Amino acid sequence: MDTTTTADLCFGIGDRILEVRGKTTQLAFAQSLNIAKSTLIRYENGDRLPDAEVIARICERHHIDYTWLITGRGSRTEAERYVKIPQFDVAASAGMGAFVDDHPEVEMVRVDKDWLENQLKVRPEDASLIFVRGDSMMPTLNNGDVLLVSSNVEQIGDGIYVLHSDGLLQVKRLQRQPGGQLRVTSDNPAYQPYIVNLADESTDFRVVGKVVWTVHKVTG
């Protein structure tokens, strides 16, 4: 049974209200919230919890994140909570491969910073979004899916990666083989696997990044 009380969840909210108020006088801050100065003092001293209406006013008027104000978790402001990562106007082909435009258009997409860094373990500067084209990675990846890719690949292990090979962009599953070789496979058995020798300098092959998360396109 969860015995967490409201007071437990809101512990420290008075200190956070004080932090939001900053150098503004208690009287001016209280007036901006349509409450008495004495009520604000009780909030800041931890003697009383603000109701939902007061919390909403603080958050909306000072651009504060609700979760942070109530629980202390996450980032203080919306601006701190989100980061922008590029979404490239190219497709990693789950098939024979797609030619890559030298100057693909880029759209910046907002994502939750905490989710990206702490759950996916990806730094914002390493993250990007691209689309999937084709059916060779079905049923894992479908045509039109969006991939979140991390360019920080210190060591290639078994997993799904975005590849650049002979001017083509592909998304495939990689498996390390003895002798510095990689087995490149598709999840769709209709496509044959092939081997890449990383020691062969004449081979035009590099790993663009590892796929760490996907958004599936709904069909039908």
ChimeraX commands (.cxc) that place a marker at each C-alpha (Angstrom):
marker #1 position 0.00,0.00,0.00 radius 0.5
marker #1 position 1.30,3.45,-0.94 radius 0.5
marker #1 position 1.41,5.55,2.25 radius 0.5
marker #1 position 2.80,8.66,0.55 radius 0.5
marker #1 position 0.92,11.73,1.74 radius 0.5
marker #1 position 0.27,15.04,-0.02 radius 0.5
marker #1 position 2.74,16.67,2.34 radius 0.5
marker #1 position 5.39,14.12,1.32 radius 0.5
marker #1 position 4.82,14.73,-2.39 radius 0.5
marker #1 position 4.92,18.50,-1.95 radius 0.5
marker #1 position 7.87,18.57,0.45 radius 0.5
marker #1 position 9.92,21.72,-0.10 radius 0.5
marker #1 position 7.28,23.52,-2.16 radius 0.5
marker #1 position 7.63,26.56,0.10 radius 0.5
marker #1 position 11.33,26.81,-0.75 radius 0.5
marker #1 position 10.50,26.51,-4.45 radius 0.5
marker #1 position 7.89,29.25,-4.23 radius 0.5
marker #1 position 10.50,31.40,-2.51 radius 0.5
marker #1 position 12.93,30.62,-5.32 radius 0.5
marker #1 position 10.37,31.65,-7.94 radius 0.5
marker #1 position 9.60,34.87,-6.08 radius 0.5
marker #1 position 13.28,35.81,-6.05 radius 0.5
marker #1 position 13.82,39.49,-5.28 radius 0.5
marker #1 position 10.15,40.40,-5.68 radius 0.5
marker #1 position 8.66,41.55,-2.38 radius 0.5
marker #1 position 6.25,39.23,-0.62 radius 0.5
marker #1 position 3.50,41.83,-0.93 radius 0.5
marker #1 position 3.93,42.30,-4.68 radius 0.5
marker #1 position 4.21,38.55,-5.31 radius 0.5
marker #1 position 1.13,37.82,-3.19 radius 0.5
marker #1 position -0.86,40.50,-5.01 radius 0.5
marker #1 position 0.12,38.98,-8.38 radius 0.5
marker #1 position -1.41,35.70,-7.18 radius 0.5
marker #1 position -4.53,37.34,-5.70 radius 0.5
marker #1 position -3.72,36.07,-2.22 radius 0.5
marker #1 position -2.91,37.77,1.08 radius 0.5
marker #1 position 0.70,38.39,2.05 radius 0.5
marker #1 position 0.12,36.35,5.23 radius 0.5
marker #1 position -1.01,33.40,3.10 radius 0.5
marker #1 position 2.15,33.60,1.00 radius 0.5
marker #1 position 4.26,33.67,4.16 radius 0.5
marker #1 position 2.58,30.47,5.36 radius 0.5
marker #1 position 3.30,28.85,1.98 radius 0.5
marker #1 position 6.96,29.84,2.07 radius 0.5
marker #1 position 7.35,28.70,5.69 radius 0.5
marker #1 position 5.85,25.32,4.85 radius 0.5
marker #1 position 2.90,25.82,7.22 radius 0.5
marker #1 position 0.33,25.50,4.46 radius 0.5
marker #1 position 0.14,23.95,0.99 radius 0.5
marker #1 position -1.12,26.11,-1.90 radius 0.5
marker #1 position -4.26,24.96,-3.65 radius 0.5
marker #1 position -4.45,24.04,-7.34 radius 0.5
marker #1 position -5.55,27.54,-8.39 radius 0.5
marker #1 position -2.55,29.22,-6.76 radius 0.5
marker #1 position -0.16,26.65,-8.23 radius 0.5
marker #1 position -1.64,27.24,-11.68 radius 0.5
marker #1 position -1.18,31.00,-11.33 radius 0.5
marker #1 position 2.45,30.64,-10.27 radius 0.5
marker #1 position 3.24,28.31,-13.15 radius 0.5
marker #1 position 1.43,30.29,-15.84 radius 0.5
marker #1 position 2.62,33.74,-14.81 radius 0.5
marker #1 position 6.23,32.74,-14.19 radius 0.5
marker #1 position 6.57,30.00,-16.85 radius 0.5
marker #1 position 7.28,27.34,-14.24 radius 0.5
marker #1 position 6.92,23.60,-14.80 radius 0.5
marker #1 position 4.06,22.15,-12.73 radius 0.5
marker #1 position 5.91,18.97,-11.79 radius 0.5
marker #1 position 8.95,20.86,-10.58 radius 0.5
marker #1 position 6.93,23.27,-8.45 radius 0.5
marker #1 position 4.87,20.55,-6.79 radius 0.5
marker #1 position 7.46,17.78,-6.35 radius 0.5
marker #1 position 10.86,19.33,-7.06 radius 0.5
marker #1 position 11.48,16.80,-9.83 radius 0.5
marker #1 position 12.58,17.66,-13.33 radius 0.5
marker #1 position 13.45,21.13,-14.58 radius 0.5
marker #1 position 12.20,24.42,-13.18 radius 0.5
marker #1 position 11.03,25.93,-16.45 radius 0.5
marker #1 position 9.65,24.64,-19.73 radius 0.5
marker #1 position 12.72,26.07,-21.47 radius 0.5
marker #1 position 15.01,23.97,-19.25 radius 0.5
marker #1 position 12.87,20.87,-19.61 radius 0.5
marker #1 position 13.08,20.57,-23.38 radius 0.5
marker #1 position 15.93,20.49,-25.89 radius 0.5
marker #1 position 15.79,20.69,-29.65 radius 0.5
marker #1 position 17.28,17.98,-31.84 radius 0.5
marker #1 position 17.47,17.92,-35.65 radius 0.5
marker #1 position 15.09,15.94,-37.81 radius 0.5
marker #1 position 16.73,15.39,-41.19 radius 0.5
marker #1 position 14.79,15.33,-44.42 radius 0.5
marker #1 position 16.37,12.04,-45.46 radius 0.5
marker #1 position 15.29,8.43,-45.13 radius 0.5
marker #1 position 17.39,5.51,-43.98 radius 0.5
marker #1 position 16.23,2.89,-46.40 radius 0.5
marker #1 position 15.20,-0.46,-44.96 radius 0.5
marker #1 position 15.85,-1.97,-48.35 radius 0.5
marker #1 position 18.46,-1.44,-51.04 radius 0.5
marker #1 position 19.44,2.01,-49.77 radius 0.5
marker #1 position 18.62,5.66,-50.41 radius 0.5
marker #1 position 20.98,8.27,-51.83 radius 0.5
marker #1 position 21.80,11.01,-49.35 radius 0.5
marker #1 position 21.32,14.65,-50.27 radius 0.5
marker #1 position 24.44,16.69,-49.52 radius 0.5
marker #1 position 22.31,19.39,-47.89 radius 0.5
marker #1 position 19.19,17.80,-46.40 radius 0.5
marker #1 position 16.63,20.16,-44.93 radius 0.5
marker #1 position 16.59,20.19,-41.13 radius 0.5
marker #1 position 13.67,20.73,-38.78 radius 0.5
marker #1 position 14.37,21.17,-35.07 radius 0.5
marker #1 position 12.11,19.07,-32.85 radius 0.5
marker #1 position 11.57,19.55,-29.11 radius 0.5
marker #1 position 12.09,16.52,-26.86 radius 0.5
marker #1 position 12.11,16.06,-23.10 radius 0.5
marker #1 position 15.70,16.50,-21.91 radius 0.5
marker #1 position 15.31,14.25,-18.86 radius 0.5
marker #1 position 13.82,11.44,-20.97 radius 0.5
marker #1 position 16.57,11.76,-23.56 radius 0.5
marker #1 position 19.50,11.88,-21.15 radius 0.5
marker #1 position 18.37,9.69,-18.26 radius 0.5
marker #1 position 16.15,7.09,-19.90 radius 0.5
marker #1 position 17.70,6.76,-23.35 radius 0.5
marker #1 position 21.21,7.70,-22.15 radius 0.5
marker #1 position 21.73,9.96,-25.16 radius 0.5
marker #1 position 23.32,13.42,-25.10 radius 0.5
marker #1 position 21.26,16.06,-26.93 radius 0.5
marker #1 position 24.20,16.97,-29.17 radius 0.5
marker #1 position 24.42,13.33,-30.36 radius 0.5
marker #1 position 20.70,12.89,-31.11 radius 0.5
marker #1 position 18.86,13.21,-34.40 radius 0.5
marker #1 position 15.66,11.98,-36.04 radius 0.5
marker #1 position 15.32,10.39,-39.48 radius 0.5
marker #1 position 12.66,8.41,-41.31 radius 0.5
marker #1 position 12.53,4.78,-42.44 radius 0.5
marker #1 position 11.80,3.85,-46.03 radius 0.5
marker #1 position 11.13,0.32,-47.23 radius 0.5
marker #1 position 10.26,-3.06,-45.72 radius 0.5
marker #1 position 13.53,-4.92,-45.14 radius 0.5
marker #1 position 13.44,-4.34,-41.37 radius 0.5
marker #1 position 9.83,-5.41,-40.94 radius 0.5
marker #1 position 8.28,-6.32,-38.57 radius 0.5
marker #1 position 10.69,-4.40,-36.28 radius 0.5
marker #1 position 10.62,-1.22,-38.36 radius 0.5
marker #1 position 7.92,-0.22,-40.82 radius 0.5
marker #1 position 7.93,2.14,-43.76 radius 0.5
marker #1 position 7.38,5.67,-42.43 radius 0.5
marker #1 position 8.64,5.03,-38.91 radius 0.5
marker #1 position 10.77,7.71,-37.23 radius 0.5
marker #1 position 14.12,6.73,-35.74 radius 0.5
marker #1 position 15.92,8.49,-32.90 radius 0.5
marker #1 position 19.61,7.95,-33.62 radius 0.5
marker #1 position 22.64,8.51,-31.40 radius 0.5
marker #1 position 25.81,9.40,-33.29 radius 0.5
marker #1 position 27.94,8.50,-30.26 radius 0.5
marker #1 position 28.99,4.98,-31.19 radius 0.5
marker #1 position 32.20,4.15,-29.33 radius 0.5
marker #1 position 32.00,0.46,-30.07 radius 0.5
marker #1 position 29.74,-1.43,-32.44 radius 0.5
marker #1 position 27.77,-4.17,-30.75 radius 0.5
marker #1 position 24.76,-6.21,-31.77 radius 0.5
marker #1 position 21.92,-3.82,-32.54 radius 0.5
marker #1 position 20.17,-1.71,-35.16 radius 0.5
marker #1 position 22.25,1.02,-36.79 radius 0.5
marker #1 position 22.04,3.62,-39.54 radius 0.5
marker #1 position 24.77,3.01,-42.12 radius 0.5
marker #1 position 26.34,5.00,-44.91 radius 0.5
marker #1 position 27.66,2.68,-47.61 radius 0.5
marker #1 position 28.62,3.52,-51.19 radius 0.5
marker #1 position 26.67,6.77,-51.04 radius 0.5
marker #1 position 23.56,5.03,-49.73 radius 0.5
marker #1 position 21.88,5.38,-46.36 radius 0.5
marker #1 position 20.52,2.21,-44.80 radius 0.5
marker #1 position 19.13,0.98,-41.50 radius 0.5
marker #1 position 20.22,-2.55,-40.68 radius 0.5
marker #1 position 21.03,-4.90,-37.86 radius 0.5
marker #1 position 24.75,-5.35,-37.20 radius 0.5
marker #1 position 26.54,-8.28,-35.61 radius 0.5
marker #1 position 30.26,-8.37,-34.88 radius 0.5
marker #1 position 32.21,-11.20,-36.49 radius 0.5
marker #1 position 35.80,-12.41,-35.95 radius 0.5
marker #1 position 38.55,-10.68,-37.90 radius 0.5
marker #1 position 37.09,-7.17,-37.85 radius 0.5
marker #1 position 34.06,-8.09,-39.91 radius 0.5
marker #1 position 30.44,-7.08,-39.55 radius 0.5
marker #1 position 27.41,-9.13,-40.52 radius 0.5
marker #1 position 24.73,-6.82,-41.92 radius 0.5
marker #1 position 21.27,-8.33,-41.75 radius 0.5
marker #1 position 17.63,-7.41,-42.29 radius 0.5
marker #1 position 14.81,-8.54,-40.02 radius 0.5
marker #1 position 12.76,-9.34,-43.11 radius 0.5
marker #1 position 14.02,-12.80,-44.25 radius 0.5
marker #1 position 13.35,-11.88,-47.89 radius 0.5
marker #1 position 16.55,-9.77,-47.80 radius 0.5
marker #1 position 19.91,-11.54,-47.77 radius 0.5
marker #1 position 22.61,-10.65,-45.23 radius 0.5
marker #1 position 26.09,-9.55,-46.29 radius 0.5
marker #1 position 29.52,-9.18,-44.70 radius 0.5
marker #1 position 31.57,-6.00,-44.43 radius 0.5
marker #1 position 35.31,-6.12,-43.76 radius 0.5
marker #1 position 36.17,-3.06,-41.70 radius 0.5
marker #1 position 39.87,-3.64,-42.27 radius 0.5
marker #1 position 39.46,-3.10,-46.02 radius 0.5
marker #1 position 40.25,0.61,-46.53 radius 0.5
marker #1 position 38.70,0.56,-49.99 radius 0.5
marker #1 position 35.29,-0.20,-48.49 radius 0.5
marker #1 position 33.02,2.86,-48.42 radius 0.5
marker #1 position 31.26,2.02,-45.20 radius 0.5
marker #1 position 30.66,3.85,-41.94 radius 0.5
marker #1 position 28.22,3.72,-39.09 radius 0.5
marker #1 position 26.20,6.95,-38.83 radius 0.5
marker #1 position 24.64,6.10,-35.48 radius 0.5
marker #1 position 22.78,3.61,-33.37 radius 0.5
marker #1 position 18.98,3.46,-33.30 radius 0.5
marker #1 position 17.89,3.92,-29.69 radius 0.5
marker #1 position 14.17,4.61,-30.05 radius 0.5
marker #1 position 11.46,4.47,-32.71 radius 0.5
marker #1 position 8.04,5.97,-33.40 radius 0.5
marker #1 position 5.89,3.55,-35.35 radius 0.5
marker #1 position 3.63,4.81,-38.09 radius 0.5
marker #1 position 0.05,3.65,-37.65 radius 0.5
marker #1 position -1.35,2.02,-40.80 radius 0.5
marker #1 position -4.84,0.96,-41.70 radius 0.5
marker link #1:1,2 radius 0.2
marker link #1:2,3 radius 0.2
marker link #1:3,4 radius 0.2
marker link #1:4,5 radius 0.2
marker link #1:5,6 radius 0.2
marker link #1:6,7 radius 0.2
marker link #1:7,8 radius 0.2
marker link #1:8,9 radius 0.2
marker link #1:9,10 radius 0.2
marker link #1:10,11 radius 0.2
marker link #1:11,12 radius 0.2
marker link #1:12,13 radius 0.2
marker link #1:13,14 radius 0.2
marker link #1:14,15 radius 0.2
marker link #1:15,16 radius 0.2
marker link #1:16,17 radius 0.2
marker link #1:17,18 radius 0.2
marker link #1:18,19 radius 0.2
marker link #1:19,20 radius 0.2
marker link #1:20,21 radius 0.2
marker link #1:21,22 radius 0.2
marker link #1:22,23 radius 0.2
marker link #1:23,24 radius 0.2
marker link #1:24,25 radius 0.2
marker link #1:25,26 radius 0.2
marker link #1:26,27 radius 0.2
marker link #1:27,28 radius 0.2
marker link #1:28,29 radius 0.2
marker link #1:29,30 radius 0.2
marker link #1:30,31 radius 0.2
marker link #1:31,32 radius 0.2
marker link #1:32,33 radius 0.2
marker link #1:33,34 radius 0.2
marker link #1:34,35 radius 0.2
marker link #1:35,36 radius 0.2
marker link #1:36,37 radius 0.2
marker link #1:37,38 radius 0.2
marker link #1:38,39 radius 0.2
marker link #1:39,40 radius 0.2
marker link #1:40,41 radius 0.2
marker link #1:41,42 radius 0.2
marker link #1:42,43 radius 0.2
marker link #1:43,44 radius 0.2
marker link #1:44,45 radius 0.2
marker link #1:45,46 radius 0.2
marker link #1:46,47 radius 0.2
marker link #1:47,48 radius 0.2
marker link #1:48,49 radius 0.2
marker link #1:49,50 radius 0.2
marker link #1:50,51 radius 0.2
marker link #1:51,52 radius 0.2
marker link #1:52,53 radius 0.2
marker link #1:53,54 radius 0.2
marker link #1:54,55 radius 0.2
marker link #1:55,56 radius 0.2
marker link #1:56,57 radius 0.2
marker link #1:57,58 radius 0.2
marker link #1:58,59 radius 0.2
marker link #1:59,60 radius 0.2
marker link #1:60,61 radius 0.2
marker link #1:61,62 radius 0.2
marker link #1:62,63 radius 0.2
marker link #1:63,64 radius 0.2
marker link #1:64,65 radius 0.2
marker link #1:65,66 radius 0.2
marker link #1:66,67 radius 0.2
marker link #1:67,68 radius 0.2
marker link #1:68,69 radius 0.2
marker link #1:69,70 radius 0.2
marker link #1:70,71 radius 0.2
marker link #1:71,72 radius 0.2
marker link #1:72,73 radius 0.2
marker link #1:73,74 radius 0.2
marker link #1:74,75 radius 0.2
marker link #1:75,76 radius 0.2
marker link #1:76,77 radius 0.2
marker link #1:77,78 radius 0.2
marker link #1:78,79 radius 0.2
marker link #1:79,80 radius 0.2
marker link #1:80,81 radius 0.2
marker link #1:81,82 radius 0.2
marker link #1:82,83 radius 0.2
marker link #1:83,84 radius 0.2
marker link #1:84,85 radius 0.2
marker link #1:85,86 radius 0.2
marker link #1:86,87 radius 0.2
marker link #1:87,88 radius 0.2
marker link #1:88,89 radius 0.2
marker link #1:89,90 radius 0.2
marker link #1:90,91 radius 0.2
marker link #1:91,92 radius 0.2
marker link #1:92,93 radius 0.2
marker link #1:93,94 radius 0.2
marker link #1:94,95 radius 0.2
marker link #1:95,96 radius 0.2
marker link #1:96,97 radius 0.2
marker link #1:97,98 radius 0.2
marker link #1:98,99 radius 0.2
marker link #1:99,100 radius 0.2
marker link #1:100,101 radius 0.2
marker link #1:101,102 radius 0.2
marker link #1:102,103 radius 0.2
marker link #1:103,104 radius 0.2
marker link #1:104,105 radius 0.2
marker link #1:105,106 radius 0.2
marker link #1:106,107 radius 0.2
marker link #1:107,108 radius 0.2
marker link #1:108,109 radius 0.2
marker link #1:109,110 radius 0.2
marker link #1:110,111 radius 0.2
marker link #1:111,112 radius 0.2
marker link #1:112,113 radius 0.2
marker link #1:113,114 radius 0.2
marker link #1:114,115 radius 0.2
marker link #1:115,116 radius 0.2
marker link #1:116,117 radius 0.2
marker link #1:117,118 radius 0.2
marker link #1:118,119 radius 0.2
marker link #1:119,120 radius 0.2
marker link #1:120,121 radius 0.2
marker link #1:121,122 radius 0.2
marker link #1:122,123 radius 0.2
marker link #1:123,124 radius 0.2
marker link #1:124,125 radius 0.2
marker link #1:125,126 radius 0.2
marker link #1:126,127 radius 0.2
marker link #1:127,128 radius 0.2
marker link #1:128,129 radius 0.2
marker link #1:129,130 radius 0.2
marker link #1:130,131 radius 0.2
marker link #1:131,132 radius 0.2
marker link #1:132,133 radius 0.2
marker link #1:133,134 radius 0.2
marker link #1:134,135 radius 0.2
marker link #1:135,136 radius 0.2
marker link #1:136,137 radius 0.2
marker link #1:137,138 radius 0.2
marker link #1:138,139 radius 0.2
marker link #1:139,140 radius 0.2
marker link #1:140,141 radius 0.2
marker link #1:141,142 radius 0.2
marker link #1:142,143 radius 0.2
marker link #1:143,144 radius 0.2
marker link #1:144,145 radius 0.2
marker link #1:145,146 radius 0.2
marker link #1:146,147 radius 0.2
marker link #1:147,148 radius 0.2
marker link #1:148,149 radius 0.2
marker link #1:149,150 radius 0.2
marker link #1:150,151 radius 0.2
marker link #1:151,152 radius 0.2
marker link #1:152,153 radius 0.2
marker link #1:153,154 radius 0.2
marker link #1:154,155 radius 0.2
marker link #1:155,156 radius 0.2
marker link #1:156,157 radius 0.2
marker link #1:157,158 radius 0.2
marker link #1:158,159 radius 0.2
marker link #1:159,160 radius 0.2
marker link #1:160,161 radius 0.2
marker link #1:161,162 radius 0.2
marker link #1:162,163 radius 0.2
marker link #1:163,164 radius 0.2
marker link #1:164,165 radius 0.2
marker link #1:165,166 radius 0.2
marker link #1:166,167 radius 0.2
marker link #1:167,168 radius 0.2
marker link #1:168,169 radius 0.2
marker link #1:169,170 radius 0.2
marker link #1:170,171 radius 0.2
marker link #1:171,172 radius 0.2
marker link #1:172,173 radius 0.2
marker link #1:173,174 radius 0.2
marker link #1:174,175 radius 0.2
marker link #1:175,176 radius 0.2
marker link #1:176,177 radius 0.2
marker link #1:177,178 radius 0.2
marker link #1:178,179 radius 0.2
marker link #1:179,180 radius 0.2
marker link #1:180,181 radius 0.2
marker link #1:181,182 radius 0.2
marker link #1:182,183 radius 0.2
marker link #1:183,184 radius 0.2
marker link #1:184,185 radius 0.2
marker link #1:185,186 radius 0.2
marker link #1:186,187 radius 0.2
marker link #1:187,188 radius 0.2
marker link #1:188,189 radius 0.2
marker link #1:189,190 radius 0.2
marker link #1:190,191 radius 0.2
marker link #1:191,192 radius 0.2
marker link #1:192,193 radius 0.2
marker link #1:193,194 radius 0.2
marker link #1:194,195 radius 0.2
marker link #1:195,196 radius 0.2
marker link #1:196,197 radius 0.2
marker link #1:197,198 radius 0.2
marker link #1:198,199 radius 0.2
marker link #1:199,200 radius 0.2
marker link #1:200,201 radius 0.2
marker link #1:201,202 radius 0.2
marker link #1:202,203 radius 0.2
marker link #1:203,204 radius 0.2
marker link #1:204,205 radius 0.2
marker link #1:205,206 radius 0.2
marker link #1:206,207 radius 0.2
marker link #1:207,208 radius 0.2
marker link #1:208,209 radius 0.2
marker link #1:209,210 radius 0.2
marker link #1:210,211 radius 0.2
marker link #1:211,212 radius 0.2
marker link #1:212,213 radius 0.2
marker link #1:213,214 radius 0.2
marker link #1:214,215 radius 0.2
marker link #1:215,216 radius 0.2
marker link #1:216,217 radius 0.2
marker link #1:217,218 radius 0.2
marker link #1:218,219 radius 0.2
marker link #1:219,220 radius 0.2
view
